[in-house]
C-alpha cells in the first residue's frame, strides 16, 4: 500500500494484517504523514521500500531477539519503533539496548503514535510511560556506579555517546566524523569507561537523565 506526497516514509510489520492495513490507512489519510506507507512481512518484500524514515513492528511477534531484528532492519530505516501488544519491561529494555528509537504499547492513541513517529524520525527517542520501568535499573542486575559528570569527556567521546544514545550505528557515526568504525568504538569505550557505563542500555539511561536525547548534535571538528 503506497501513496505519494510530503511527510514520512513508513513501513509497518505486524502479524495482524487487519491492524497493519488499518494503521496504514489512518497514516495515509493524515496530511502530516501521507508520504509513503508500506505493509510488509518480517522478511519483506523490500524491493519497493527505498529509504525509510521509520519501521513500526511488534518485537513480541518474532522469535528473533531485538539485536537480531536491528541487524536485519536497522539498515533499511533511520529508526525502528517498537509497537507492542505485550507490556513486558524486559522486552522493552532489550529493544532499547539493541537500538530501537522508541517503544510504546498498541493501546496508545493514534495521536501518541504520531508523536512517537515524528520524534524517532527526527533522531529522538520516544519511550511511552507504560514502559517507564524499562529505563530503570533491572532488579536482577547490579546497580551500576553513579556516572561522573560529562565534563570529563572529550568532544568526540561526548559526540559518539550522544550518537549511540540516539540509536546511531558505529558505521553511521563513522561517516559523520569521517573516521573508521574501529576508531568510533575506541571513543565509545573511552567515554563509557569515564562515565562508568556498560553497554548501550546504560548509555541510553544516562543520556535520558542528562537530556542528551533532545540536544542538538553538531559533529566536532
Secondary structure, 3 states (H helix, E strand, C coil): CCCCCCCCEEEEECCCHHHHHHHHHHHHHCCCCCCEEEECECCECCCCCCCEEEEEECHHHCCCCHHHHHHHHHHHEEEEEEEECCCCHHHHHHHHHHCCCEEEECCCCHHHHHHHHHHHHCCCCEECHHHHHHHCCCCCCCCCCCCCCHHHCCHHHHHHHHHHHCCCCHHHHHHHHCCCHHHHHHHHHHHHHHCCCCHHHHHHHHHHHHCHHHCCCCCCC
